[in-house]
Amino acid sequence: MSKLPKILVVEDSGFFRRAISESLKNEGYEVSMVATGEDALQTVRSSQPDLILLDMHLPRLDGMMVLRILRSAPETRGLPVIVLSGNAMERDRAAAEKLGVSHYIQKDRLPMDELVLSIRATLGVVA
């Protein structure tokens, strides 16, 4: 049996965090959840997820800073990141894409099937 892909959900909204986590667990993923950028960086070091779902609007250390820190470290530079954002600003999307995110998904348009397809495509998983 192959190992389940590990996904780290970084989201400060408890509602979104739980909803995404439950949906992904139902799809067969191993899911960890954190609510802050600081916890995200610590969890990445300790559990080495296969992919991160990253909210951009986090308290204190926002998602863009987390992304910059991840991209600046050799051991996390290539870690796949899918951004979940409530912000539709094109400059934010462009900045995240410049830092190499796999997908940039607006939370207000977050059909779970689209998120799952993005995750599968990023991880190279065939349905």
N, CA, C and O atoms as CSV, one atom per row, in Angstrom:
chain,resi,resn,atom,element,x,y,z
A,1,MET,N,N,0.841,-1.189,0.000
A,1,MET,CA,C,0.000,0.000,0.000
A,1,MET,C,C,0.882,1.247,0.000
A,1,MET,O,O,1.811,1.354,0.800
A,2,SER,N,N,0.593,2.177,-0.887
A,2,SER,CA,C,1.398,3.392,-0.948
A,2,SER,C,C,0.970,4.359,0.146
A,2,SER,O,O,-0.157,4.318,0.640
A,3,LYS,N,N,1.899,5.224,0.504
A,3,LYS,CA,C,1.594,6.184,1.566
A,3,LYS,C,C,0.634,7.240,1.055
A,3,LYS,O,O,0.643,7.602,-0.121
A,4,LEU,N,N,-0.196,7.726,1.969
A,4,LEU,CA,C,-1.125,8.784,1.623
A,4,LEU,C,C,-0.372,10.097,1.483
A,4,LEU,O,O,0.493,10.402,2.305
A,5,PRO,N,N,-0.687,10.884,0.452
A,5,PRO,CA,C,-0.069,12.202,0.361
A,5,PRO,C,C,-0.472,13.050,1.575
A,5,PRO,O,O,-1.630,13.053,1.991
A,6,LYS,N,N,0.511,13.766,2.131
A,6,LYS,CA,C,0.266,14.625,3.293
A,6,LYS,C,C,0.043,16.053,2.829
A,6,LYS,O,O,0.853,16.617,2.094
A,7,ILE,N,N,-1.062,16.626,3.265
A,7,ILE,CA,C,-1.399,17.995,2.917
A,7,ILE,C,C,-1.487,18.820,4.191
A,7,ILE,O,O,-2.123,18.416,5.165
A,8,LEU,N,N,-0.847,19.966,4.174
A,8,LEU,CA,C,-0.932,20.911,5.283
A,8,LEU,C,C,-1.885,22.026,4.884
A,8,LEU,O,O,-1.654,22.730,3.901
A,9,VAL,N,N,-2.964,22.184,5.657
A,9,VAL,CA,C,-3.937,23.253,5.431
A,9,VAL,C,C,-3.592,24.398,6.376
A,9,VAL,O,O,-3.633,24.234,7.595
A,10,VAL,N,N,-3.254,25.552,5.815
A,10,VAL,CA,C,-2.906,26.739,6.598
A,10,VAL,C,C,-4.020,27.755,6.377
A,10,VAL,O,O,-4.084,28.410,5.336
A,11,GLU,N,N,-4.890,27.875,7.365
A,11,GLU,CA,C,-6.094,28.697,7.227
A,11,GLU,C,C,-6.512,29.189,8.605
A,11,GLU,O,O,-6.669,28.387,9.525
A,12,ASP,N,N,-6.695,30.500,8.759
A,12,ASP,CA,C,-7.055,31.028,10.070
A,12,ASP,C,C,-8.542,30.883,10.391
A,12,ASP,O,O,-8.918,30.956,11.561
A,13,SER,N,N,-9.387,30.682,9.401
A,13,SER,CA,C,-10.811,30.467,9.650
A,13,SER,C,C,-11.043,29.006,10.036
A,13,SER,O,O,-10.808,28.095,9.241
A,14,GLY,N,N,-11.508,28.800,11.265
A,14,GLY,CA,C,-11.778,27.439,11.720
A,14,GLY,C,C,-12.786,26.723,10.839
A,14,GLY,O,O,-12.657,25.523,10.598
A,15,PHE,N,N,-13.785,27.442,10.358
A,15,PHE,CA,C,-14.796,26.846,9.495
A,15,PHE,C,C,-14.173,26.314,8.206
A,15,PHE,O,O,-14.371,25.150,7.856
A,16,PHE,N,N,-13.414,27.165,7.491
A,16,PHE,CA,C,-12.774,26.728,6.249
A,16,PHE,C,C,-11.770,25.617,6.513
A,16,PHE,O,O,-11.703,24.648,5.757
A,17,ARG,N,N,-10.991,25.751,7.578
A,17,ARG,CA,C,-9.972,24.755,7.910
A,17,ARG,C,C,-10.611,23.378,8.085
A,17,ARG,O,O,-10.143,22.395,7.510
A,18,ARG,N,N,-11.672,23.310,8.873
A,18,ARG,CA,C,-12.338,22.020,9.114
A,18,ARG,C,C,-13.012,21.483,7.853
A,18,ARG,O,O,-12.927,20.291,7.560
A,19,ALA,N,N,-13.681,22.366,7.106
A,19,ALA,CA,C,-14.382,21.929,5.892
A,19,ALA,C,C,-13.405,21.357,4.864
A,19,ALA,O,O,-13.646,20.296,4.289
A,20,ILE,N,N,-12.315,22.062,4.643
A,20,ILE,CA,C,-11.314,21.587,3.686
A,20,ILE,C,C,-10.689,20.293,4.171
A,20,ILE,O,O,-10.528,19.349,3.398
A,21,SER,N,N,-10.339,20.247,5.441
A,21,SER,CA,C,-9.709,19.057,6.007
A,21,SER,C,C,-10.603,17.827,5.862
A,21,SER,O,O,-10.145,16.772,5.423
A,22,GLU,N,N,-11.863,17.962,6.227
A,22,GLU,CA,C,-12.775,16.817,6.136
A,22,GLU,C,C,-12.950,16.350,4.691
A,22,GLU,O,O,-12.962,15.150,4.417
A,23,SER,N,N,-13.082,17.289,3.786
A,23,SER,CA,C,-13.223,16.926,2.371
A,23,SER,C,C,-11.994,16.186,1.859
A,23,SER,O,O,-12.109,15.200,1.131
A,24,LEU,N,N,-10.818,16.671,2.244
A,24,LEU,CA,C,-9.587,16.028,1.769
A,24,LEU,C,C,-9.373,14.665,2.415
A,24,LEU,O,O,-8.882,13.743,1.764
A,25,LYS,N,N,-9.730,14.530,3.674
A,25,LYS,CA,C,-9.642,13.214,4.330
A,25,LYS,C,C,-10.561,12.225,3.634
A,25,LYS,O,O,-10.200,11.062,3.454
A,26,ASN,N,N,-11.751,12.680,3.241
A,26,ASN,CA,C,-12.688,11.816,2.517
A,26,ASN,C,C,-12.147,11.404,1.155
A,26,ASN,O,O,-12.548,10.375,0.611
A,27,GLU,N,N,-11.232,12.207,0.599
A,27,GLU,CA,C,-10.595,11.890,-0.678
A,27,GLU,C,C,-9.378,10.986,-0.504
A,27,GLU,O,O,-8.781,10.549,-1.488
A,28,GLY,N,N,-9.007,10.702,0.759
A,28,GLY,CA,C,-7.901,9.789,1.010
A,28,GLY,C,C,-6.578,10.440,1.346
A,28,GLY,O,O,-5.548,9.765,1.356
A,29,TYR,N,N,-6.578,11.731,1.621
A,29,TYR,CA,C,-5.342,12.417,1.978
A,29,TYR,C,C,-5.136,12.431,3.485
A,29,TYR,O,O,-6.095,12.410,4.256
A,30,GLU,N,N,-3.884,12.467,3.889
A,30,GLU,CA,C,-3.533,12.699,5.288
A,30,GLU,C,C,-3.442,14.213,5.447
A,30,GLU,O,O,-2.720,14.871,4.697
A,31,VAL,N,N,-4.165,14.769,6.412
A,31,VAL,CA,C,-4.276,16.221,6.523
A,31,VAL,C,C,-3.840,16.704,7.895
A,31,VAL,O,O,-4.229,16.147,8.922
A,32,SER,N,N,-3.015,17.763,7.892
A,32,SER,CA,C,-2.662,18.499,9.107
A,32,SER,C,C,-3.230,19.894,8.933
A,32,SER,O,O,-3.351,20.389,7.813
A,33,MET,N,N,-3.580,20.533,10.051
A,33,MET,CA,C,-4.158,21.874,9.990
A,33,MET,C,C,-3.455,22.790,10.972
A,33,MET,O,O,-3.147,22.400,12.098
A,34,VAL,N,N,-3.204,24.022,10.528
A,34,VAL,CA,C,-2.689,25.067,11.405
A,34,VAL,C,C,-3.388,26.377,11.043
A,34,VAL,O,O,-3.953,26.519,9.958
A,35,ALA,N,N,-3.336,27.339,11.984
A,35,ALA,CA,C,-4.057,28.595,11.796
A,35,ALA,C,C,-3.160,29.805,11.596
A,35,ALA,O,O,-3.655,30.894,11.304
A,36,THR,N,N,-1.839,29.636,11.747
A,36,THR,CA,C,-0.942,30.790,11.626
A,36,THR,C,C,0.243,30.464,10.720
A,36,THR,O,O,0.576,29.301,10.491
A,37,GLY,N,N,0.864,31.521,10.215
A,37,GLY,CA,C,2.059,31.349,9.395
A,37,GLY,C,C,3.206,30.745,10.166
A,37,GLY,O,O,3.945,29.914,9.639
A,38,GLU,N,N,3.361,31.160,11.421
A,38,GLU,CA,C,4.432,30.616,12.263
A,38,GLU,C,C,4.263,29.111,12.453
A,38,GLU,O,O,5.225,28.350,12.349
A,39,ASP,N,N,3.019,28.689,12.734
A,39,ASP,CA,C,2.755,27.256,12.902
A,39,ASP,C,C,2.970,26.503,11.594
A,39,ASP,O,O,3.408,25.352,11.598
A,40,ALA,N,N,2.660,27.154,10.480
A,40,ALA,CA,C,2.872,26.513,9.181
A,40,ALA,C,C,4.341,26.196,8.969
A,40,ALA,O,O,4.686,25.082,8.576
A,41,LEU,N,N,5.208,27.166,9.225
A,41,LEU,CA,C,6.644,26.950,9.023
A,41,LEU,C,C,7.174,25.862,9.951
A,41,LEU,O,O,7.990,25.038,9.537
A,42,GLN,N,N,6.721,25.853,11.188
A,42,GLN,CA,C,7.144,24.823,12.134
A,42,GLN,C,C,6.658,23.436,11.691
A,42,GLN,O,O,7.408,22.463,11.765
A,43,THR,N,N,5.423,23.351,11.237
A,43,THR,CA,C,4.856,22.070,10.806
A,43,THR,C,C,5.547,21.568,9.543
A,43,THR,O,O,5.768,20.366,9.397
A,44,VAL,N,N,5.886,22.460,8.645
A,44,VAL,CA,C,6.608,22.051,7.428
A,44,VAL,C,C,7.929,21.395,7.808
A,44,VAL,O,O,8.302,20.366,7.244
A,45,ARG,N,N,8.636,21.992,8.765
A,45,ARG,CA,C,9.924,21.422,9.191
A,45,ARG,C,C,9.742,20.071,9.878
A,45,ARG,O,O,10.546,19.162,9.672
A,46,SER,N,N,8.699,19.930,10.690
A,46,SER,CA,C,8.547,18.703,11.478
A,46,SER,C,C,7.850,17.567,10.737
A,46,SER,O,O,8.192,16.404,10.950
A,47,SER,N,N,6.888,17.869,9.880
A,47,SER,CA,C,6.123,16.776,9.261
A,47,SER,C,C,6.349,16.615,7.768
A,47,SER,O,O,5.893,15.630,7.187
A,48,GLN,N,N,7.034,17.543,7.136
A,48,GLN,CA,C,7.366,17.467,5.715
A,48,GLN,C,C,6.169,17.063,4.840
A,48,GLN,O,O,6.137,15.960,4.294
A,49,PRO,N,N,5.199,17.958,4.717
A,49,PRO,CA,C,4.031,17.643,3.880
A,49,PRO,C,C,4.405,17.553,2.408
A,49,PRO,O,O,5.450,18.045,1.983
A,50,ASP,N,N,3.527,16.915,1.643
A,50,ASP,CA,C,3.721,16.805,0.198
A,50,ASP,C,C,3.189,18.039,-0.532
A,50,ASP,O,O,3.582,18.315,-1.665
A,51,LEU,N,N,2.290,18.779,0.128
A,51,LEU,CA,C,1.661,19.937,-0.483
A,51,LEU,C,C,1.097,20.828,0.612
A,51,LEU,O,O,0.691,20.344,1.669
A,52,ILE,N,N,1.073,22.141,0.357
A,52,ILE,CA,C,0.493,23.092,1.301
A,52,ILE,C,C,-0.653,23.829,0.628
A,52,ILE,O,O,-0.525,24.303,-0.500
A,53,LEU,N,N,-1.775,23.920,1.333
A,53,LEU,CA,C,-2.865,24.814,0.951
A,53,LEU,C,C,-2.709,26.030,1.840
A,53,LEU,O,O,-2.852,25.924,3.058
A,54,LEU,N,N,-2.420,27.175,1.263
A,54,LEU,CA,C,-2.003,28.347,2.023
A,54,LEU,C,C,-2.940,29.532,1.839
A,54,LEU,O,O,-3.092,30.057,0.736
A,55,ASP,N,N,-3.560,29.940,2.931
A,55,ASP,CA,C,-4.358,31.163,2.952
A,55,ASP,C,C,-3.394,32.346,2.921
A,55,ASP,O,O,-2.334,32.289,3.543
A,56,MET,N,N,-3.737,33.398,2.220
A,56,MET,CA,C,-2.875,34.571,2.145
A,56,MET,C,C,-3.059,35.505,3.332
A,56,MET,O,O,-2.117,36.192,3.728
A,57,HIS,N,N,-4.245,35.540,3.899
A,57,HIS,CA,C,-4.538,36.487,4.985
A,57,HIS,C,C,-4.519,35.770,6.326
A,57,HIS,O,O,-5.538,35.271,6.804
A,58,LEU,N,N,-3.334,35.733,6.916
A,58,LEU,CA,C,-3.120,35.093,8.205
A,58,LEU,C,C,-2.700,36.154,9.211
A,58,LEU,O,O,-2.146,37.185,8.830
A,59,PRO,N,N,-2.957,35.911,10.490
A,59,PRO,CA,C,-2.501,36.880,11.493
A,59,PRO,C,C,-0.972,36.905,11.584
A,59,PRO,O,O,-0.314,35.887,11.371
A,60,ARG,N,N,-0.431,38.045,11.895
A,60,ARG,CA,C,1.008,38.301,12.073
A,60,ARG,C,C,1.824,37.978,10.827
A,60,ARG,O,O,2.145,38.888,10.064
A,61,LEU,N,N,2.161,36.746,10.602
A,61,LEU,CA,C,2.982,36.344,9.453
A,61,LEU,C,C,2.038,35.903,8.334
A,61,LEU,O,O,1.508,34.793,8.369
A,62,ASP,N,N,1.828,36.771,7.342
A,62,ASP,CA,C,0.828,36.466,6.317
A,62,ASP,C,C,1.332,35.411,5.331
A,62,ASP,O,O,2.507,35.043,5.330
A,63,GLY,N,N,0.413,34.942,4.497
A,63,GLY,CA,C,0.727,33.875,3.564
A,63,GLY,C,C,1.821,34.214,2.575
A,63,GLY,O,O,2.625,33.351,2.220
A,64,MET,N,N,1.866,35.455,2.125
A,64,MET,CA,C,2.914,35.842,1.177
A,64,MET,C,C,4.293,35.741,1.821
A,64,MET,O,O,5.249,35.310,1.176
A,65,MET,N,N,4.400,36.137,3.089
A,65,MET,CA,C,5.685,36.029,3.786
A,65,MET,C,C,6.045,34.556,4.010
A,65,MET,O,O,7.207,34.175,3.866
A,66,VAL,N,N,5.067,33.739,4.357
A,66,VAL,CA,C,5.313,32.303,4.510
A,66,VAL,C,C,5.838,31.745,3.192
A,66,VAL,O,O,6.807,30.986,3.174
A,67,LEU,N,N,5.204,32.119,2.110
A,67,LEU,CA,C,5.623,31.650,0.791
A,67,LEU,C,C,7.050,32.090,0.469
A,67,LEU,O,O,7.843,31.300,-0.043
A,68,ARG,N,N,7.376,33.336,0.765
A,68,ARG,CA,C,8.744,33.826,0.520
A,68,ARG,C,C,9.767,33.047,1.346
A,68,ARG,O,O,10.838,32.703,0.847
A,69,ILE,N,N,9.438,32.772,2.603
A,69,ILE,CA,C,10.352,32.009,3.470
A,69,ILE,C,C,10.537,30.598,2.935
A,69,ILE,O,O,11.655,30.085,2.892
A,70,LEU,N,N,9.431,29.968,2.527
A,70,LEU,CA,C,9.525,28.615,1.967
A,70,LEU,C,C,10.394,28.593,0.713
A,70,LEU,O,O,11.201,27.680,0.535
A,71,ARG,N,N,10.236,29.579,-0.148
A,71,ARG,CA,C,10.982,29.620,-1.407
A,71,ARG,C,C,12.446,29.990,-1.211
A,71,ARG,O,O,13.276,29.712,-2.077
A,72,SER,N,N,12.769,30.608,-0.091
A,72,SER,CA,C,14.162,31.003,0.145
A,72,SER,C,C,15.008,29.882,0.741
A,72,SER,O,O,16.236,29.974,0.740
A,73,ALA,N,N,14.378,28.832,1.246
A,73,ALA,CA,C,15.113,27.724,1.865
A,73,ALA,C,C,15.256,26.576,0.864
A,73,ALA,O,O,14.264,26.155,0.270
A,74,PRO,N,N,16.460,26.068,0.670
A,74,PRO,CA,C,16.668,24.991,-0.307
A,74,PRO,C,C,15.784,23.759,-0.071
A,74,PRO,O,O,15.327,23.132,-1.027
A,75,GLU,N,N,15.543,23.414,1.193
A,75,GLU,CA,C,14.775,22.197,1.482
A,75,GLU,C,C,13.275,22.357,1.233
A,75,GLU,O,O,12.561,21.356,1.160
A,76,THR,N,N,12.782,23.587,1.100
A,76,THR,CA,C,11.346,23.798,0.849
A,76,THR,C,C,11.080,24.568,-0.440
A,76,THR,O,O,9.928,24.857,-0.762
A,77,ARG,N,N,12.119,24.897,-1.168
A,77,ARG,CA,C,11.977,25.695,-2.391
A,77,ARG,C,C,11.010,25.048,-3.384
A,77,ARG,O,O,10.226,25.749,-4.023
A,78,GLY,N,N,11.055,23.749,-3.518
A,78,GLY,CA,C,10.215,23.064,-4.488
A,78,GLY,C,C,8.925,22.493,-3.938
A,78,GLY,O,O,8.202,21.801,-4.655
A,79,LEU,N,N,8.623,22.768,-2.685
A,79,LEU,CA,C,7.400,22.245,-2.066
A,79,LEU,C,C,6.169,22.845,-2.750
A,79,LEU,O,O,6.030,24.067,-2.801
A,80,PRO,N,N,5.281,22.009,-3.272
A,80,PRO,CA,C,4.094,22.541,-3.952
A,80,PRO,C,C,3.184,23.310,-2.995
A,80,PRO,O,O,2.907,22.865,-1.881
A,81,VAL,N,N,2.728,24.473,-3.457
A,81,VAL,CA,C,1.830,25.319,-2.681
A,81,VAL,C,C,0.660,25.732,-3.564
A,81,VAL,O,O,0.841,26.202,-4.687
A,82,ILE,N,N,-0.538,25.545,-3.031
A,82,ILE,CA,C,-1.748,26.062,-3.661
A,82,ILE,C,C,-2.263,27.165,-2.763
A,82,ILE,O,O,-2.500,26.948,-1.575
A,83,VAL,N,N,-2.434,28.344,-3.326
A,83,VAL,CA,C,-2.915,29.490,-2.557
A,83,VAL,C,C,-4.437,29.494,-2.548
A,83,VAL,O,O,-5.091,29.304,-3.574
A,84,LEU,N,N,-4.979,29.719,-1.349
A,84,LEU,CA,C,-6.407,29.945,-1.172
A,84,LEU,C,C,-6.541,31.375,-0.672
A,84,LEU,O,O,-6.032,31.714,0.396
A,85,SER,N,N,-7.218,32.203,-1.434
A,85,SER,CA,C,-7.281,33.610,-1.057
A,85,SER,C,C,-8.672,34.180,-1.226
A,85,SER,O,O,-9.401,33.825,-2.152
A,86,GLY,N,N,-9.023,35.060,-0.325
A,86,GLY,CA,C,-10.261,35.809,-0.459
A,86,GLY,C,C,-10.051,37.075,-1.258
A,86,GLY,O,O,-10.999,37.825,-1.495
A,87,ASN,N,N,-8.826,37.323,-1.674
A,87,ASN,CA,C,-8.455,38.553,-2.360
A,87,ASN,C,C,-8.391,38.313,-3.869
A,87,ASN,O,O,-7.694,37.413,-4.337
A,88,ALA,N,N,-9.118,39.121,-4.610
A,88,ALA,CA,C,-9.130,38.978,-6.067
A,88,ALA,C,C,-8.153,39.936,-6.752
A,88,ALA,O,O,-8.195,40.080,-7.973
A,89,MET,N,N,-7.287,40.586,-5.998
A,89,MET,CA,C,-6.367,41.564,-6.568
A,89,MET,C,C,-5.356,40.867,-7.490
A,89,MET,O,O,-4.667,39.933,-7.079
A,90,GLU,N,N,-5.283,41.326,-8.708
A,90,GLU,CA,C,-4.397,40.712,-9.703
A,90,GLU,C,C,-2.927,40.804,-9.301
A,90,GLU,O,O,-2.153,39.890,-9.588
A,91,ARG,N,N,-2.534,41.888,-8.645
A,91,ARG,CA,C,-1.119,42.018,-8.253
A,91,ARG,C,C,-0.736,40.970,-7.213
A,91,ARG,O,O,0.400,40.497,-7.208
A,92,ASP,N,N,-1.681,40.596,-6.318
A,92,ASP,CA,C,-1.397,39.554,-5.335
A,92,ASP,C,C,-1.245,38.193,-6.015
A,92,ASP,O,O,-0.351,37.414,-5.685
A,93,ARG,N,N,-2.131,37.926,-6.963
A,93,ARG,CA,C,-2.044,36.681,-7.736
A,93,ARG,C,C,-0.712,36.631,-8.479
A,93,ARG,O,O,-0.032,35.605,-8.466
A,94,ALA,N,N,-0.340,37.725,-9.120
A,94,ALA,CA,C,0.904,37.777,-9.884
A,94,ALA,C,C,2.115,37.570,-8.984
A,94,ALA,O,O,3.052,36.865,-9.357
A,95,ALA,N,N,2.103,38.182,-7.793
A,95,ALA,CA,C,3.219,38.023,-6.856
A,95,ALA,C,C,3.340,36.577,-6.402
A,95,ALA,O,O,4.445,36.043,-6.312
A,96,ALA,N,N,2.210,35.941,-6.115
A,96,ALA,CA,C,2.231,34.535,-5.686
A,96,ALA,C,C,2.703,33.639,-6.823
A,96,ALA,O,O,3.498,32.725,-6.605
A,97,GLU,N,N,2.221,33.892,-8.024
A,97,GLU,CA,C,2.634,33.080,-9.169
A,97,GLU,C,C,4.120,33.256,-9.466
A,97,GLU,O,O,4.790,32.309,-9.879
A,98,LYS,N,N,4.631,34.459,-9.257
A,98,LYS,CA,C,6.063,34.707,-9.458
A,98,LYS,C,C,6.904,33.876,-8.480
A,98,LYS,O,O,8.037,33.500,-8.781
A,99,LEU,N,N,6.323,33.596,-7.299
A,99,LEU,CA,C,7.009,32.771,-6.300
A,99,LEU,C,C,6.769,31.275,-6.525
A,99,LEU,O,O,7.182,30.446,-5.713
A,100,GLY,N,N,6.108,30.940,-7.615
A,100,GLY,CA,C,6.000,29.543,-8.019
A,100,GLY,C,C,4.883,28.742,-7.391
A,100,GLY,O,O,5.052,27.544,-7.165
A,101,VAL,N,N,3.734,29.362,-7.096
A,101,VAL,CA,C,2.622,28.563,-6.581
A,101,VAL,C,C,2.059,27.707,-7.706
A,101,VAL,O,O,2.122,28.077,-8.878
A,102,SER,N,N,1.515,26.572,-7.334
A,102,SER,CA,C,0.946,25.662,-8.330
A,102,SER,C,C,-0.388,26.164,-8.855
A,102,SER,O,O,-0.667,26.077,-10.051
A,103,HIS,N,N,-1.208,26.689,-7.959
A,103,HIS,CA,C,-2.524,27.227,-8.318
A,103,HIS,C,C,-2.850,28.362,-7.360
A,103,HIS,O,O,-2.332,28.414,-6.245
A,104,TYR,N,N,-3.708,29.264,-7.800
A,104,TYR,CA,C,-4.178,30.380,-6.977
A,104,TYR,C,C,-5.692,30.345,-7.081
A,104,TYR,O,O,-6.255,30.658,-8.130
A,105,ILE,N,N,-6.352,29.962,-5.990
A,105,ILE,CA,C,-7.800,29.762,-6.002
A,105,ILE,C,C,-8.457,30.761,-5.058
A,105,ILE,O,O,-8.049,30.908,-3.906
A,106,GLN,N,N,-9.478,31.442,-5.563
A,106,GLN,CA,C,-10.231,32.349,-4.716
A,106,GLN,C,C,-11.200,31.544,-3.850
A,106,GLN,O,O,-11.942,30.697,-4.348
A,107,LYS,N,N,-11.179,31.825,-2.537
A,107,LYS,CA,C,-12.020,31.075,-1.608
A,107,LYS,C,C,-13.505,31.261,-1.881
A,107,LYS,O,O,-14.287,30.338,-1.650
A,108,ASP,N,N,-13.911,32.420,-2.361
A,108,ASP,CA,C,-15.341,32.623,-2.615
A,108,ASP,C,C,-15.818,31.826,-3.830
A,108,ASP,O,O,-17.018,31.724,-4.085
A,109,ARG,N,N,-14.878,31.273,-4.562
A,109,ARG,CA,C,-15.194,30.410,-5.713
A,109,ARG,C,C,-14.517,29.064,-5.513
A,109,ARG,O,O,-13.795,28.587,-6.388
A,110,LEU,N,N,-14.751,28.462,-4.371
A,110,LEU,CA,C,-14.008,27.254,-4.006
A,110,LEU,C,C,-14.887,26.010,-4.045
A,110,LEU,O,O,-15.229,25.458,-2.999
A,111,PRO,N,N,-15.251,25.568,-5.242
A,111,PRO,CA,C,-15.915,24.271,-5.282
A,111,PRO,C,C,-14.883,23.205,-4.890
A,111,PRO,O,O,-13.761,23.200,-5.397
A,112,MET,N,N,-15.269,22.322,-3.999
A,112,MET,CA,C,-14.325,21.332,-3.494
A,112,MET,C,C,-13.784,20.445,-4.609
A,112,MET,O,O,-12.627,20.027,-4.557
A,113,ASP,N,N,-14.605,20.152,-5.619
A,113,ASP,CA,C,-14.106,19.315,-6.711
A,113,ASP,C,C,-12.984,20.018,-7.483
A,113,ASP,O,O,-12.055,19.363,-7.954
A,114,GLU,N,N,-13.067,21.349,-7.613
A,114,GLU,CA,C,-11.987,22.096,-8.271
A,114,GLU,C,C,-10.706,22.039,-7.443
A,114,GLU,O,O,-9.611,21.881,-7.984
A,115,LEU,N,N,-10.856,22.170,-6.129
A,115,LEU,CA,C,-9.688,22.091,-5.257
A,115,LEU,C,C,-9.050,20.711,-5.347
A,115,LEU,O,O,-7.827,20.598,-5.433
A,116,VAL,N,N,-9.853,19.677,-5.326
A,116,VAL,CA,C,-9.326,18.309,-5.406
A,116,VAL,C,C,-8.618,18.088,-6.746
A,116,VAL,O,O,-7.558,17.463,-6.786
A,117,LEU,N,N,-9.186,18.590,-7.829
A,117,LEU,CA,C,-8.533,18.459,-9.138
A,117,LEU,C,C,-7.200,19.194,-9.166
A,117,LEU,O,O,-6.230,18.705,-9.743
A,118,SER,N,N,-7.152,20.372,-8.542
A,118,SER,CA,C,-5.898,21.134,-8.474
A,118,SER,C,C,-4.850,20.376,-7.673
A,118,SER,O,O,-3.676,20.346,-8.042
A,119,ILE,N,N,-5.277,19.766,-6.578
A,119,ILE,CA,C,-4.360,18.986,-5.742
A,119,ILE,C,C,-3.840,17.785,-6.517
A,119,ILE,O,O,-2.638,17.518,-6.524
A,120,ARG,N,N,-4.742,17.064,-7.168
A,120,ARG,CA,C,-4.319,15.893,-7.951
A,120,ARG,C,C,-3.340,16.286,-9.052
A,120,ARG,O,O,-2.329,15.616,-9.259
A,121,ALA,N,N,-3.646,17.375,-9.755
A,121,ALA,CA,C,-2.754,17.819,-10.823
A,121,ALA,C,C,-1.386,18.204,-10.278
A,121,ALA,O,O,-0.361,17.892,-10.883
A,122,THR,N,N,-1.373,18.878,-9.143
A,122,THR,CA,C,-0.114,19.320,-8.538
A,122,THR,C,C,0.732,18.137,-8.074
A,122,THR,O,O,1.952,18.126,-8.242
A,123,LEU,N,N,0.068,17.142,-7.488
A,123,LEU,CA,C,0.777,15.972,-6.972
A,123,LEU,C,C,1.003,14.899,-8.028
A,123,LEU,O,O,1.697,13.913,-7.784
A,124,GLY,N,N,0.411,15.098,-9.208
A,124,GLY,CA,C,0.548,14.098,-10.274
A,124,GLY,C,C,-0.222,12.826,-9.980
A,124,GLY,O,O,0.198,11.735,-10.367
A,125,VAL,N,N,-1.353,12.964,-9.293
A,125,VAL,CA,C,-2.186,11.822,-8.926
A,125,VAL,C,C,-3.254,11.627,-9.980
A,125,VAL,O,O,-3.930,12.579,-10.371
A,126,VAL,N,N,-3.409,10.410,-10.436
A,126,VAL,CA,C,-4.451,10.085,-11.401
A,126,VAL,C,C,-5.667,9.613,-10.621
A,126,VAL,O,O,-5.559,8.766,-9.734
A,127,ALA,N,N,-6.826,10.169,-10.961
A,127,ALA,CA,C,-8.079,9.817,-10.256
A,127,ALA,C,C,-8.460,8.379,-10.493
A,127,ALA,O,O,-9.479,7.918,-9.979
